[in-house]
Each structure stands twice: as structure tokens, then as C-alpha cells.
Amino acid sequence: MSAPPSPGKRPADNALPGASLSPGRAKFEVYGEEMMEKTVHQTGNTGRVYLPQSWIGKRVKIILVNK
């Protein structure tokens, strides 16, 4: 049995996914066609992210990167 990876270093390929991440964080690997980074804006009692019109009707994934 090997020692867990040190924080801040990339885990070995045979390590558990997210083994070096701090508690409450997860590592996601996503394949797609295009990526953009946006900031959520307040709209009434909710948040909204505007995306290109060409993305209407397409599947997207949203990941909260910081709290």
C-alpha cells in the first residue's frame, strides 16, 4: 500500500480520483466541444448566466469553482 499523495501535487495515475484535493472539493473531467468561463449575475431571487444563442437547446454542465 502506498502513501497518499502530498497536497498540491498531481496524484499518480493509479491513485483514487480527487485523492489530493482538500475536503469538500472534487475533480471533474468533462469532454465537450467548447468551454467558456462566466460570472453568475443576480436576476430577482436567482442567478443567471448568459450563453451564446447558438447554445440554445444544447446540453451544458455548470460547475461551481469557488464559494
mmJSON file of the N, C-alpha and C atoms, coordinates in Angstrom:
{"data_MODEL":{"atom_site":{
"group_PDB":["ATOM","ATOM","ATOM","ATOM","ATOM","ATOM","ATOM","ATOM","ATOM","ATOM","ATOM","ATOM","ATOM","ATOM","ATOM","ATOM","ATOM","ATOM","ATOM","ATOM","ATOM","ATOM","ATOM","ATOM","ATOM","ATOM","ATOM","ATOM","ATOM","ATOM","ATOM","ATOM","ATOM","ATOM","ATOM","ATOM","ATOM","ATOM","ATOM","ATOM","ATOM","ATOM","ATOM","ATOM","ATOM","ATOM","ATOM","ATOM","ATOM","ATOM","ATOM","ATOM","ATOM","ATOM","ATOM","ATOM","ATOM","ATOM","ATOM","ATOM","ATOM","ATOM","ATOM","ATOM","ATOM","ATOM","ATOM","ATOM","ATOM","ATOM","ATOM","ATOM","ATOM","ATOM","ATOM","ATOM","ATOM","ATOM","ATOM","ATOM","ATOM","ATOM","ATOM","ATOM","ATOM","ATOM","ATOM","ATOM","ATOM","ATOM","ATOM","ATOM","ATOM","ATOM","ATOM","ATOM","ATOM","ATOM","ATOM","ATOM","ATOM","ATOM","ATOM","ATOM","ATOM","ATOM","ATOM","ATOM","ATOM","ATOM","ATOM","ATOM","ATOM","ATOM","ATOM","ATOM","ATOM","ATOM","ATOM","ATOM","ATOM","ATOM","ATOM","ATOM","ATOM","ATOM","ATOM","ATOM","ATOM","ATOM","ATOM","ATOM","ATOM","ATOM","ATOM","ATOM","ATOM","ATOM","ATOM","ATOM","ATOM","ATOM","ATOM","ATOM","ATOM","ATOM","ATOM","ATOM","ATOM","ATOM","ATOM","ATOM","ATOM","ATOM","ATOM","ATOM","ATOM","ATOM","ATOM","ATOM","ATOM","ATOM","ATOM","ATOM","ATOM","ATOM","ATOM","ATOM","ATOM","ATOM","ATOM","ATOM","ATOM","ATOM","ATOM","ATOM","ATOM","ATOM","ATOM","ATOM","ATOM","ATOM","ATOM","ATOM","ATOM","ATOM","ATOM","ATOM","ATOM","ATOM","ATOM","ATOM","ATOM","ATOM","ATOM","ATOM","ATOM","ATOM","ATOM","ATOM","ATOM"],
"id":[1,2,3,4,5,6,7,8,9,10,11,12,13,14,15,16,17,18,19,20,21,22,23,24,25,26,27,28,29,30,31,32,33,34,35,36,37,38,39,40,41,42,43,44,45,46,47,48,49,50,51,52,53,54,55,56,57,58,59,60,61,62,63,64,65,66,67,68,69,70,71,72,73,74,75,76,77,78,79,80,81,82,83,84,85,86,87,88,89,90,91,92,93,94,95,96,97,98,99,100,101,102,103,104,105,106,107,108,109,110,111,112,113,114,115,116,117,118,119,120,121,122,123,124,125,126,127,128,129,130,131,132,133,134,135,136,137,138,139,140,141,142,143,144,145,146,147,148,149,150,151,152,153,154,155,156,157,158,159,160,161,162,163,164,165,166,167,168,169,170,171,172,173,174,175,176,177,178,179,180,181,182,183,184,185,186,187,188,189,190,191,192,193,194,195,196,197,198,199,200,201],
"type_symbol":["N","C","C","N","C","C","N","C","C","N","C","C","N","C","C","N","C","C","N","C","C","N","C","C","N","C","C","N","C","C","N","C","C","N","C","C","N","C","C","N","C","C","N","C","C","N","C","C","N","C","C","N","C","C","N","C","C","N","C","C","N","C","C","N","C","C","N","C","C","N","C","C","N","C","C","N","C","C","N","C","C","N","C","C","N","C","C","N","C","C","N","C","C","N","C","C","N","C","C","N","C","C","N","C","C","N","C","C","N","C","C","N","C","C","N","C","C","N","C","C","N","C","C","N","C","C","N","C","C","N","C","C","N","C","C","N","C","C","N","C","C","N","C","C","N","C","C","N","C","C","N","C","C","N","C","C","N","C","C","N","C","C","N","C","C","N","C","C","N","C","C","N","C","C","N","C","C","N","C","C","N","C","C","N","C","C","N","C","C","N","C","C","N","C","C","N","C","C","N","C","C"],
"label_atom_id":["N","CA","C","N","CA","C","N","CA","C","N","CA","C","N","CA","C","N","CA","C","N","CA","C","N","CA","C","N","CA","C","N","CA","C","N","CA","C","N","CA","C","N","CA","C","N","CA","C","N","CA","C","N","CA","C","N","CA","C","N","CA","C","N","CA","C","N","CA","C","N","CA","C","N","CA","C","N","CA","C","N","CA","C","N","CA","C","N","CA","C","N","CA","C","N","CA","C","N","CA","C","N","CA","C","N","CA","C","N","CA","C","N","CA","C","N","CA","C","N","CA","C","N","CA","C","N","CA","C","N","CA","C","N","CA","C","N","CA","C","N","CA","C","N","CA","C","N","CA","C","N","CA","C","N","CA","C","N","CA","C","N","CA","C","N","CA","C","N","CA","C","N","CA","C","N","CA","C","N","CA","C","N","CA","C","N","CA","C","N","CA","C","N","CA","C","N","CA","C","N","CA","C","N","CA","C","N","CA","C","N","CA","C","N","CA","C","N","CA","C","N","CA","C","N","CA","C","N","CA","C","N","CA","C"],
"label_alt_id":[null,null,null,null,null,null,null,null,null,null,null,null,null,null,null,null,null,null,null,null,null,null,null,null,null,null,null,null,null,null,null,null,null,null,null,null,null,null,null,null,null,null,null,null,null,null,null,null,null,null,null,null,null,null,null,null,null,null,null,null,null,null,null,null,null,null,null,null,null,null,null,null,null,null,null,null,null,null,null,null,null,null,null,null,null,null,null,null,null,null,null,null,null,null,null,null,null,null,null,null,null,null,null,null,null,null,null,null,null,null,null,null,null,null,null,null,null,null,null,null,null,null,null,null,null,null,null,null,null,null,null,null,null,null,null,null,null,null,null,null,null,null,null,null,null,null,null,null,null,null,null,null,null,null,null,null,null,null,null,null,null,null,null,null,null,null,null,null,null,null,null,null,null,null,null,null,null,null,null,null,null,null,null,null,null,null,null,null,null,null,null,null,null,null,null,null,null,null,null,null,null],
"label_comp_id":["MET","MET","MET","SER","SER","SER","ALA","ALA","ALA","PRO","PRO","PRO","PRO","PRO","PRO","SER","SER","SER","PRO","PRO","PRO","GLY","GLY","GLY","LYS","LYS","LYS","ARG","ARG","ARG","PRO","PRO","PRO","ALA","ALA","ALA","ASP","ASP","ASP","ASN","ASN","ASN","ALA","ALA","ALA","LEU","LEU","LEU","PRO","PRO","PRO","GLY","GLY","GLY","ALA","ALA","ALA","SER","SER","SER","LEU","LEU","LEU","SER","SER","SER","PRO","PRO","PRO","GLY","GLY","GLY","ARG","ARG","ARG","ALA","ALA","ALA","LYS","LYS","LYS","PHE","PHE","PHE","GLU","GLU","GLU","VAL","VAL","VAL","TYR","TYR","TYR","GLY","GLY","GLY","GLU","GLU","GLU","GLU","GLU","GLU","MET","MET","MET","MET","MET","MET","GLU","GLU","GLU","LYS","LYS","LYS","THR","THR","THR","VAL","VAL","VAL","HIS","HIS","HIS","GLN","GLN","GLN","THR","THR","THR","GLY","GLY","GLY","ASN","ASN","ASN","THR","THR","THR","GLY","GLY","GLY","ARG","ARG","ARG","VAL","VAL","VAL","TYR","TYR","TYR","LEU","LEU","LEU","PRO","PRO","PRO","GLN","GLN","GLN","SER","SER","SER","TRP","TRP","TRP","ILE","ILE","ILE","GLY","GLY","GLY","LYS","LYS","LYS","ARG","ARG","ARG","VAL","VAL","VAL","LYS","LYS","LYS","ILE","ILE","ILE","ILE","ILE","ILE","LEU","LEU","LEU","VAL","VAL","VAL","ASN","ASN","ASN","LYS","LYS","LYS"],
"label_asym_id":["A","A","A","A","A","A","A","A","A","A","A","A","A","A","A","A","A","A","A","A","A","A","A","A","A","A","A","A","A","A","A","A","A","A","A","A","A","A","A","A","A","A","A","A","A","A","A","A","A","A","A","A","A","A","A","A","A","A","A","A","A","A","A","A","A","A","A","A","A","A","A","A","A","A","A","A","A","A","A","A","A","A","A","A","A","A","A","A","A","A","A","A","A","A","A","A","A","A","A","A","A","A","A","A","A","A","A","A","A","A","A","A","A","A","A","A","A","A","A","A","A","A","A","A","A","A","A","A","A","A","A","A","A","A","A","A","A","A","A","A","A","A","A","A","A","A","A","A","A","A","A","A","A","A","A","A","A","A","A","A","A","A","A","A","A","A","A","A","A","A","A","A","A","A","A","A","A","A","A","A","A","A","A","A","A","A","A","A","A","A","A","A","A","A","A","A","A","A","A","A","A"],
"label_entity_id":["1","1","1","1","1","1","1","1","1","1","1","1","1","1","1","1","1","1","1","1","1","1","1","1","1","1","1","1","1","1","1","1","1","1","1","1","1","1","1","1","1","1","1","1","1","1","1","1","1","1","1","1","1","1","1","1","1","1","1","1","1","1","1","1","1","1","1","1","1","1","1","1","1","1","1","1","1","1","1","1","1","1","1","1","1","1","1","1","1","1","1","1","1","1","1","1","1","1","1","1","1","1","1","1","1","1","1","1","1","1","1","1","1","1","1","1","1","1","1","1","1","1","1","1","1","1","1","1","1","1","1","1","1","1","1","1","1","1","1","1","1","1","1","1","1","1","1","1","1","1","1","1","1","1","1","1","1","1","1","1","1","1","1","1","1","1","1","1","1","1","1","1","1","1","1","1","1","1","1","1","1","1","1","1","1","1","1","1","1","1","1","1","1","1","1","1","1","1","1","1","1"],
"label_seq_id":[1,1,1,2,2,2,3,3,3,4,4,4,5,5,5,6,6,6,7,7,7,8,8,8,9,9,9,10,10,10,11,11,11,12,12,12,13,13,13,14,14,14,15,15,15,16,16,16,17,17,17,18,18,18,19,19,19,20,20,20,21,21,21,22,22,22,23,23,23,24,24,24,25,25,25,26,26,26,27,27,27,28,28,28,29,29,29,30,30,30,31,31,31,32,32,32,33,33,33,34,34,34,35,35,35,36,36,36,37,37,37,38,38,38,39,39,39,40,40,40,41,41,41,42,42,42,43,43,43,44,44,44,45,45,45,46,46,46,47,47,47,48,48,48,49,49,49,50,50,50,51,51,51,52,52,52,53,53,53,54,54,54,55,55,55,56,56,56,57,57,57,58,58,58,59,59,59,60,60,60,61,61,61,62,62,62,63,63,63,64,64,64,65,65,65,66,66,66,67,67,67],
"pdbx_PDB_ins_code":[null,null,null,null,null,null,null,null,null,null,null,null,null,null,null,null,null,null,null,null,null,null,null,null,null,null,null,null,null,null,null,null,null,null,null,null,null,null,null,null,null,null,null,null,null,null,null,null,null,null,null,null,null,null,null,null,null,null,null,null,null,null,null,null,null,null,null,null,null,null,null,null,null,null,null,null,null,null,null,null,null,null,null,null,null,null,null,null,null,null,null,null,null,null,null,null,null,null,null,null,null,null,null,null,null,null,null,null,null,null,null,null,null,null,null,null,null,null,null,null,null,null,null,null,null,null,null,null,null,null,null,null,null,null,null,null,null,null,null,null,null,null,null,null,null,null,null,null,null,null,null,null,null,null,null,null,null,null,null,null,null,null,null,null,null,null,null,null,null,null,null,null,null,null,null,null,null,null,null,null,null,null,null,null,null,null,null,null,null,null,null,null,null,null,null,null,null,null,null,null,null],
"Cartn_x":[0.85,0.0,0.894,0.647,1.477,0.876,1.714,1.274,0.411,-0.542,-1.372,-0.515,-0.909,-0.123,-0.111,0.953,1.079,0.113,-0.472,-1.363,-0.625,-1.325,-0.737,-0.008,0.187,0.843,-0.193,0.036,-0.881,-0.794,-1.957,-1.914,-1.438,-0.876,-0.421,-1.629,-1.388,-2.481,-3.282,-2.654,-3.37,-4.005,-3.872,-4.464,-5.954,-6.676,-8.102,-8.327,-9.35,-9.632,-9.909,-9.295,-9.507,-8.795,-7.868,-7.214,-6.41,-5.865,-5.035,-5.811,-7.11,-7.9,-8.341,-8.558,-8.998,-10.429,-10.843,-12.204,-13.246,-14.312,-15.378,-15.141,-14.025,-13.723,-13.693,-13.963,-13.948,-13.286,-12.729,-12.118,-13.062,-13.374,-14.252,-13.463,-13.698,-13.116,-14.278,-14.363,-15.502,-14.99,-15.617,-15.28,-16.389,-16.033,-17.042,-16.485,-17.266,-16.933,-16.32,-16.759,-16.344,-16.499,-15.679,-15.772,-15.649,-16.36,-16.191,-16.385,-15.758,-15.876,-16.707,-17.729,-18.642,-18.834,-19.355,-19.748,-21.266,-21.824,-23.278,-23.745,-24.795,-25.369,-26.72,-27.046,-28.317,-29.448,-30.541,-31.77,-32.916,-33.459,-34.504,-33.939,-34.563,-34.128,-33.261,-32.732,-31.956,-30.709,-29.913,-28.728,-28.893,-28.185,-28.318,-26.952,-26.715,-25.506,-25.971,-25.503,-25.864,-24.863,-25.379,-24.56,-24.912,-24.061,-24.329,-25.65,-26.282,-27.554,-27.413,-26.232,-26.018,-26.05,-25.996,-26.035,-27.463,-28.453,-29.843,-30.232,-30.826,-31.247,-30.15,-28.931,-27.802,-27.668,-27.027,-26.734,-25.462,-25.498,-24.327,-24.157,-22.975,-22.704,-22.121,-22.628,-22.187,-21.481,-20.279,-19.514,-19.179,-19.536,-19.178,-17.723,-16.857,-15.428,-14.946,-15.695,-15.327,-16.592,-16.529,-17.688,-17.443],
"Cartn_y":[-1.176,0.0,1.238,2.158,3.362,4.495,5.456,6.618,7.515,8.244,9.156,10.274,10.817,11.89,13.14,13.907,15.157,16.187,17.047,18.101,19.004,19.41,20.306,19.594,18.301,17.544,16.692,16.432,15.62,14.171,13.534,12.147,11.224,10.109,9.114,8.587,8.044,7.538,6.445,5.698,4.632,5.086,6.373,6.897,7.131,7.213,7.487,8.89,9.096,10.436,11.399,12.567,13.589,13.325,12.347,11.97,13.112,14.012,15.092,16.389,16.385,17.596,17.794,19.042,19.33,18.829,18.593,18.12,19.075,18.535,19.352,19.745,19.333,19.654,18.367,18.463,17.302,17.671,16.702,16.907,16.326,17.109,16.676,16.627,15.606,15.507,15.466,16.484,16.634,16.784,16.099,16.221,17.001,17.899,18.698,19.368,20.256,20.948,22.324,22.988,24.368,24.672,25.584,25.969,27.475,28.038,29.452,29.636,30.652,30.95,32.204,32.146,33.269,33.529,34.702,35.053,35.073,34.501,34.472,35.848,36.366,37.662,37.458,38.345,38.247,38.703,37.939,38.298,37.977,38.965,38.72,37.903,36.749,35.874,34.724,34.807,33.706,34.243,33.366,33.76,33.369,34.055,33.788,33.895,33.015,33.051,33.136,34.117,34.27,33.515,32.728,31.934,32.292,31.919,32.269,31.676,32.389,31.945,30.585,30.308,29.019,27.837,28.106,27.05,26.71,27.46,27.207,25.796,25.046,23.677,22.639,23.081,22.158,21.799,20.671,20.272,20.979,21.545,22.183,21.673,21.843,21.47,22.695,22.974,24.123,23.599,24.095,23.669,24.896,24.875,25.95,25.757,26.714,26.554,27.153,28.091,28.621,29.104,29.117,29.574,30.96],
"Cartn_z":[0.0,0.0,0.0,-0.883,-0.979,-0.157,0.178,0.952,0.075,0.673,-0.124,-0.696,-1.863,-2.483,-1.613,-1.73,-0.986,-1.541,-0.678,-1.176,-2.162,-3.214,-4.198,-5.313,-5.203,-6.261,-6.977,-8.237,-9.019,-8.556,-8.281,-7.827,-8.938,-8.558,-9.531,-10.29,-11.477,-12.3,-11.6,-10.691,-10.011,-8.703,-8.34,-7.109,-7.317,-6.222,-6.304,-6.848,-7.693,-8.208,-7.064,-7.111,-6.098,-4.788,-4.75,-3.501,-2.901,-3.707,-3.175,-2.99,-3.235,-3.104,-1.664,-1.284,0.069,0.267,1.508,1.78,1.211,0.683,0.114,-1.336,-1.915,-3.315,-4.116,-5.397,-6.268,-7.58,-8.238,-9.549,-10.59,-11.611,-12.68,-13.978,-14.763,-16.097,-17.067,-17.935,-18.834,-20.255,-21.174,-22.589,-23.274,-24.144,-24.823,-26.061,-26.604,-27.846,-27.604,-26.548,-26.318,-24.832,-24.309,-22.914,-22.79,-21.838,-21.528,-20.038,-19.499,-18.076,-17.927,-17.076,-16.889,-15.402,-15.078,-13.725,-13.666,-12.604,-12.437,-11.984,-12.615,-12.275,-11.598,-10.666,-9.961,-10.86,-10.826,-11.525,-10.577,-9.89,-8.892,-7.746,-7.479,-6.392,-6.88,-8.065,-8.64,-9.325,-9.857,-10.613,-12.067,-12.937,-14.363,-15.028,-15.995,-16.815,-18.262,-18.97,-20.379,-21.24,-22.168,-23.076,-24.512,-25.456,-26.852,-27.361,-28.272,-28.844,-29.518,-30.055,-30.732,-29.76,-28.452,-27.44,-27.013,-27.47,-27.089,-27.518,-26.586,-26.856,-26.681,-26.376,-26.195,-24.723,-24.417,-23.043,-22.592,-21.397,-20.81,-19.386,-18.824,-17.438,-16.748,-15.558,-14.777,-13.537,-13.245,-12.079,-11.25,-9.974,-9.053,-8.667,-9.022,-8.787,-7.473,-6.882,-5.568,-4.859,-3.536,-2.748,-2.227],
"occupancy":[1.0,1.0,1.0,1.0,1.0,1.0,1.0,1.0,1.0,1.0,1.0,1.0,1.0,1.0,1.0,1.0,1.0,1.0,1.0,1.0,1.0,1.0,1.0,1.0,1.0,1.0,1.0,1.0,1.0,1.0,1.0,1.0,1.0,1.0,1.0,1.0,1.0,1.0,1.0,1.0,1.0,1.0,1.0,1.0,1.0,1.0,1.0,1.0,1.0,1.0,1.0,1.0,1.0,1.0,1.0,1.0,1.0,1.0,1.0,1.0,1.0,1.0,1.0,1.0,1.0,1.0,1.0,1.0,1.0,1.0,1.0,1.0,1.0,1.0,1.0,1.0,1.0,1.0,1.0,1.0,1.0,1.0,1.0,1.0,1.0,1.0,1.0,1.0,1.0,1.0,1.0,1.0,1.0,1.0,1.0,1.0,1.0,1.0,1.0,1.0,1.0,1.0,1.0,1.0,1.0,1.0,1.0,1.0,1.0,1.0,1.0,1.0,1.0,1.0,1.0,1.0,1.0,1.0,1.0,1.0,1.0,1.0,1.0,1.0,1.0,1.0,1.0,1.0,1.0,1.0,1.0,1.0,1.0,1.0,1.0,1.0,1.0,1.0,1.0,1.0,1.0,1.0,1.0,1.0,1.0,1.0,1.0,1.0,1.0,1.0,1.0,1.0,1.0,1.0,1.0,1.0,1.0,1.0,1.0,1.0,1.0,1.0,1.0,1.0,1.0,1.0,1.0,1.0,1.0,1.0,1.0,1.0,1.0,1.0,1.0,1.0,1.0,1.0,1.0,1.0,1.0,1.0,1.0,1.0,1.0,1.0,1.0,1.0,1.0,1.0,1.0,1.0,1.0,1.0,1.0,1.0,1.0,1.0,1.0,1.0,1.0],
"B_iso_or_equiv":[0.0,0.0,0.0,0.0,0.0,0.0,0.0,0.0,0.0,0.0,0.0,0.0,0.0,0.0,0.0,0.0,0.0,0.0,0.0,0.0,0.0,0.0,0.0,0.0,0.0,0.0,0.0,0.0,0.0,0.0,0.0,0.0,0.0,0.0,0.0,0.0,0.0,0.0,0.0,0.0,0.0,0.0,0.0,0.0,0.0,0.0,0.0,0.0,0.0,0.0,0.0,0.0,0.0,0.0,0.0,0.0,0.0,0.0,0.0,0.0,0.0,0.0,0.0,0.0,0.0,0.0,0.0,0.0,0.0,0.0,0.0,0.0,0.0,0.0,0.0,0.0,0.0,0.0,0.0,0.0,0.0,0.0,0.0,0.0,0.0,0.0,0.0,0.0,0.0,0.0,0.0,0.0,0.0,0.0,0.0,0.0,0.0,0.0,0.0,0.0,0.0,0.0,0.0,0.0,0.0,0.0,0.0,0.0,0.0,0.0,0.0,0.0,0.0,0.0,0.0,0.0,0.0,0.0,0.0,0.0,0.0,0.0,0.0,0.0,0.0,0.0,0.0,0.0,0.0,0.0,0.0,0.0,0.0,0.0,0.0,0.0,0.0,0.0,0.0,0.0,0.0,0.0,0.0,0.0,0.0,0.0,0.0,0.0,0.0,0.0,0.0,0.0,0.0,0.0,0.0,0.0,0.0,0.0,0.0,0.0,0.0,0.0,0.0,0.0,0.0,0.0,0.0,0.0,0.0,0.0,0.0,0.0,0.0,0.0,0.0,0.0,0.0,0.0,0.0,0.0,0.0,0.0,0.0,0.0,0.0,0.0,0.0,0.0,0.0,0.0,0.0,0.0,0.0,0.0,0.0,0.0,0.0,0.0,0.0,0.0,0.0],
"pdbx_formal_charge":[null,null,null,null,null,null,null,null,null,null,null,null,null,null,null,null,null,null,null,null,null,null,null,null,null,null,null,null,null,null,null,null,null,null,null,null,null,null,null,null,null,null,null,null,null,null,null,null,null,null,null,null,null,null,null,null,null,null,null,null,null,null,null,null,null,null,null,null,null,null,null,null,null,null,null,null,null,null,null,null,null,null,null,null,null,null,null,null,null,null,null,null,null,null,null,null,null,null,null,null,null,null,null,null,null,null,null,null,null,null,null,null,null,null,null,null,null,null,null,null,null,null,null,null,null,null,null,null,null,null,null,null,null,null,null,null,null,null,null,null,null,null,null,null,null,null,null,null,null,null,null,null,null,null,null,null,null,null,null,null,null,null,null,null,null,null,null,null,null,null,null,null,null,null,null,null,null,null,null,null,null,null,null,null,null,null,null,null,null,null,null,null,null,null,null,null,null,null,null,null,null],
"auth_seq_id":[1,1,1,2,2,2,3,3,3,4,4,4,5,5,5,6,6,6,7,7,7,8,8,8,9,9,9,10,10,10,11,11,11,12,12,12,13,13,13,14,14,14,15,15,15,16,16,16,17,17,17,18,18,18,19,19,19,20,20,20,21,21,21,22,22,22,23,23,23,24,24,24,25,25,25,26,26,26,27,27,27,28,28,28,29,29,29,30,30,30,31,31,31,32,32,32,33,33,33,34,34,34,35,35,35,36,36,36,37,37,37,38,38,38,39,39,39,40,40,40,41,41,41,42,42,42,43,43,43,44,44,44,45,45,45,46,46,46,47,47,47,48,48,48,49,49,49,50,50,50,51,51,51,52,52,52,53,53,53,54,54,54,55,55,55,56,56,56,57,57,57,58,58,58,59,59,59,60,60,60,61,61,61,62,62,62,63,63,63,64,64,64,65,65,65,66,66,66,67,67,67],
"auth_comp_id":["MET","MET","MET","SER","SER","SER","ALA","ALA","ALA","PRO","PRO","PRO","PRO","PRO","PRO","SER","SER","SER","PRO","PRO","PRO","GLY","GLY","GLY","LYS","LYS","LYS","ARG","ARG","ARG","PRO","PRO","PRO","ALA","ALA","ALA","ASP","ASP","ASP","ASN","ASN","ASN","ALA","ALA","ALA","LEU","LEU","LEU","PRO","PRO","PRO","GLY","GLY","GLY","ALA","ALA","ALA","SER","SER","SER","LEU","LEU","LEU","SER","SER","SER","PRO","PRO","PRO","GLY","GLY","GLY","ARG","ARG","ARG","ALA","ALA","ALA","LYS","LYS","LYS","PHE","PHE","PHE","GLU","GLU","GLU","VAL","VAL","VAL","TYR","TYR","TYR","GLY","GLY","GLY","GLU","GLU","GLU","GLU","GLU","GLU","MET","MET","MET","MET","MET","MET","GLU","GLU","GLU","LYS","LYS","LYS","THR","THR","THR","VAL","VAL","VAL","HIS","HIS","HIS","GLN","GLN","GLN","THR","THR","THR","GLY","GLY","GLY","ASN","ASN","ASN","THR","THR","THR","GLY","GLY","GLY","ARG","ARG","ARG","VAL","VAL","VAL","TYR","TYR","TYR","LEU","LEU","LEU","PRO","PRO","PRO","GLN","GLN","GLN","SER","SER","SER","TRP","TRP","TRP","ILE","ILE","ILE","GLY","GLY","GLY","LYS","LYS","LYS","ARG","ARG","ARG","VAL","VAL","VAL","LYS","LYS","LYS","ILE","ILE","ILE","ILE","ILE","ILE","LEU","LEU","LEU","VAL","VAL","VAL","ASN","ASN","ASN","LYS","LYS","LYS"],
"auth_asym_id":["A","A","A","A","A","A","A","A","A","A","A","A","A","A","A","A","A","A","A","A","A","A","A","A","A","A","A","A","A","A","A","A","A","A","A","A","A","A","A","A","A","A","A","A","A","A","A","A","A","A","A","A","A","A","A","A","A","A","A","A","A","A","A","A","A","A","A","A","A","A","A","A","A","A","A","A","A","A","A","A","A","A","A","A","A","A","A","A","A","A","A","A","A","A","A","A","A","A","A","A","A","A","A","A","A","A","A","A","A","A","A","A","A","A","A","A","A","A","A","A","A","A","A","A","A","A","A","A","A","A","A","A","A","A","A","A","A","A","A","A","A","A","A","A","A","A","A","A","A","A","A","A","A","A","A","A","A","A","A","A","A","A","A","A","A","A","A","A","A","A","A","A","A","A","A","A","A","A","A","A","A","A","A","A","A","A","A","A","A","A","A","A","A","A","A","A","A","A","A","A","A"],
"auth_atom_id":["N","CA","C","N","CA","C","N","CA","C","N","CA","C","N","CA","C","N","CA","C","N","CA","C","N","CA","C","N","CA","C","N","CA","C","N","CA","C","N","CA","C","N","CA","C","N","CA","C","N","CA","C","N","CA","C","N","CA","C","N","CA","C","N","CA","C","N","CA","C","N","CA","C","N","CA","C","N","CA","C","N","CA","C","N","CA","C","N","CA","C","N","CA","C","N","CA","C","N","CA","C","N","CA","C","N","CA","C","N","CA","C","N","CA","C","N","CA","C","N","CA","C","N","CA","C","N","CA","C","N","CA","C","N","CA","C","N","CA","C","N","CA","C","N","CA","C","N","CA","C","N","CA","C","N","CA","C","N","CA","C","N","CA","C","N","CA","C","N","CA","C","N","CA","C","N","CA","C","N","CA","C","N","CA","C","N","CA","C","N","CA","C","N","CA","C","N","CA","C","N","CA","C","N","CA","C","N","CA","C","N","CA","C","N","CA","C","N","CA","C","N","CA","C","N","CA","C","N","CA","C","N","CA","C"],
"pdbx_PDB_model_num":[1,1,1,1,1,1,1,1,1,1,1,1,1,1,1,1,1,1,1,1,1,1,1,1,1,1,1,1,1,1,1,1,1,1,1,1,1,1,1,1,1,1,1,1,1,1,1,1,1,1,1,1,1,1,1,1,1,1,1,1,1,1,1,1,1,1,1,1,1,1,1,1,1,1,1,1,1,1,1,1,1,1,1,1,1,1,1,1,1,1,1,1,1,1,1,1,1,1,1,1,1,1,1,1,1,1,1,1,1,1,1,1,1,1,1,1,1,1,1,1,1,1,1,1,1,1,1,1,1,1,1,1,1,1,1,1,1,1,1,1,1,1,1,1,1,1,1,1,1,1,1,1,1,1,1,1,1,1,1,1,1,1,1,1,1,1,1,1,1,1,1,1,1,1,1,1,1,1,1,1,1,1,1,1,1,1,1,1,1,1,1,1,1,1,1,1,1,1,1,1,1]
}}}
